[in-house]
Structures are given as C-alpha cells and as structure tokens.
Amino acid sequence: MPSTAPVRGLSILLAVLVAVLMVFVVASTSVEAAPVPAGSTPVGSWSYGAVRTVSVGPVTGSDGWTYEGTATFGYTVTIYDNNTSSTNFELTVFRTMGAAFDVRFCLPSCSSPTNWVNLTYRAYESTAAISNFTTQATVFENGMGVPAIGLENSTVWLQANLTESSHEHLPMLGWAVDRTRYLSAAVAGHSTVDFTPSLGLLPTSLTPGTVWNATSAFVASGSASYAYYYAFHGPVHSTIVGPIAGELSFASDGSVAVAGAYAAGSSIRFGGVTYPAITLTVSGPFSVREGVVFIPKEVDFFGGSNPAWASNASGATGADQSTLDVRPFAGGHFGLAASSWLYATDSANPADQATSDSVGSGVQPAAASSNPVSSTVIQGEPESAAQSTAGQQCLTSGSNCPSALGPAARFPFGTVVVVGAIALVGVVVVLAVVSRRRSVPPPTYPNAVLYPPGAMHPAVPAGAPPTPGAPPPPEDDPLDHLW
C-alpha cells in the first residue's frame, strides 16, 4: 500500500536552527492583562458556532480518474459581556475558526490506485479580543443620523497555524515516481485600534428593509512573530526552505467605512426568539470577525494577507462573513446570537499540484467547480459550553470532529494530518484575560436560550485555545518544538 509520508532526514537541520527560532518563541510570550474597569457590572456570557464535515465523491470522469474528499469547516465563539456605564459596555470575545480537508485524485479508484495525487490541509485561527462599545454612536440611514452601537477601541491577541502535505505517485519517462511536499507555518501577535469618533456598527433599533453606513478615523498598532518551513522531495532533487522566523509590525491610521443592511424577511430563530440576519461590511485594513473583532490583514490566514510562504502553499482558503444574527439590545445586553460564514478554497483540486501530464482532465471540472469541499456556508447557532469546547478542539487538533453529511469518504493512503500550533501565546492570553473575569450566573432574560444552561463563568473559557498535541512523526518538522 503506498504511503503519503514525506521523506525523513532533517534532524541535523533541526539542531542547527533551533537557536534561530528561539527569537520567535520569546517574542510570542508578552501579553499584558488589563484590570476590570471600576464600577463595571457583569451581564452574562454565552457561546455560539458550528462545525460541519462534508464529503464529495467518489466521482469518476470519462478519462478513468476518480476524485473524492472530505472537509471540516467551522467556528466557535464565547462572549463575556460587562456593562461599564449606563451607555457603555465591554465584550471579551474568544473565537476559533478553522478549515481542514483531505482530497484525492486516483486512477482507476482510490481503493485500488495505481496512480494518485492527494492533498491534506489544516488551518486555524484563535483570537481573544477585548472591545469597548458605546450606545451613543451614529450611523446614517438615507443620509440621516440615527442612534447606533459603536466601537470605541479594541485589543486583539491572535495565534494561527497552517499545515499541509501532498503526495503524488505518477509516471515519469515510463516509471512511477513519488513527490512529496510539506508546509508548516504559524503566526502569533497582538494589535490595538482606537476609533474617533466611535465607529457606528448598527442602529440601536433595526427595521427590516433598511441600509446604513458610517465612517470613522482610526489609529492602529501591533506586532507579530511568524515562522515557516517547507520541504519538497522528488526523484531528481529536494528543496528545503527554512525554518525561517521573522517579525511583523504594523502602525497605521486612516479611515474605516461600515456598510450594513437588514433585508426584509432576513431573520433566523433560535429557541423561539427571532433575530435579524444582517449584512455588515467593513472597508479598511482589517479583517473583521463577528462584526466586533478587528484583525490586521497582515496576519489573516483566511484572506487579506500575502504571507512569506505563499509561493510554497497549494493555494488559499478564505472565510467571509455572510450574515450577523443580532438584536442590538436583548434582555439588557448586546444580543449577538450567531453568524454565518462562507468557506471557500481553491486548493480542493489536487490535480492542480501535479507535476505530470499523465493526470487526467475529465474529472477536474467536478473538483474545481461547486462542491461542498471547495465551498460551504456554515450557519452558527447557540452552543453549550461543552459543545463550544468540542468544536474548538476539532478545529485546532482534528479530534472528535463530526462525521461527514454525505457518504463516508475512503482514506486509502493513510494520509497524514499534521497539526501544529504556537501554544505559548494561547496560554498567556488565557491567563491574562481569565484573571480579569469573575463567575456570572446565566441570565433570566427572554433570550437566555443563548446561554449554556446553568453555566457559570468557566475556569478556562470554552473559546480559549488549548495546547494541541504534537504532530505525528512522518516529517522531521523543525518547528515541532513550538508545539
């Protein structure tokens, strides 16, 4: 049975470059906790999100090649709400999102292949954000100002990881040869942004059929550390890039624009409560999660960035927010119930990575066109603390993920899923943020369906990133000391 494991033999390189990567480790551990604002009133906490596994194939083309694959997409969010005054509130948001897929081209089939190309991919992002809001902001509907919820400032800590490997077994000059690729990349950092005046996000009273907009000046700063490693092994030559470690810093100012809409009939129900499903677009140098977490595009693994390792990646996987399910005030607090996200990848066709003309083309349109592995919309819903924790573990480590919605896909090659992370920042962020929260009983508001039943503030919030396991041994990855 053929194997997907890349070629070993990088231990010497690891020993030589450990000292270089220590710069990355040290730079990733500085996070400072902020005190609880004087006079603040804890309001409550809740979780939402969704993780879905989908499959495609096997689909056999006219040329005899077969395509099949599975993918897991999703996100999970835990929010802590604090009222800091009669017109201001603070949200602490823990969020993890991820994408993973395993896709294969095989001839004649993936159960008994003679030739094949396969690709395994996993990426995730974990963030912790502390953001301050006002109910005295303004957005404009048809040119007229209306009261709105506005973002005053936000601080975000982030860690993200990407691992992918591919293996092809194809004829070359009459002989079957193997080629393997492996890429591992990680980034960790933090950023702060302030808005003047506060950035209006959505009206305090939502009316179906309305659109709104707002602008604000911003000043942002932050820094991040990154590291990556790439290896290619072929019949004629091998290429090793890295491990390479580097630093990023970003300081900018300018203006940000918000465009929102609440289409008539666009709503969703959770636990008997109806929530408007609005669209919210922010134009500027940020990638925005849940409408309230502002991430510099320089460190966005799911769109907006052009990282140093991009030329060695199989492609790109993006996540774009489709709708935000929110009631501005629900039972005395900010009623952010869920959101929906479109996940899309241009890496779902492993034949694109092949270096041989012998790969058939008859089935490639099925792989590259619309199928649930290449494009899926994930609609979130309220979660319990246990559901949020399980989803986060699936997205970061690949453990205990839900089964595919379609026919179970076969994994004939013993494909390798290599999972990595920068655990140091995750641990420090958890300690920094958790130290400033106290236990809050679940609310009795009408939308209490959003809250984990009977849940108190957990010792470690459900959205906080755990320490993932070390990757398996197929590749002597020089970055493995970061896990």
Order of alpha helices (4+ residues) and beta strands (2+ residues): alpha-beta-beta-beta-beta-beta-beta-beta-beta-beta-beta-beta-beta-beta-beta-alpha-beta-beta-alpha-alpha
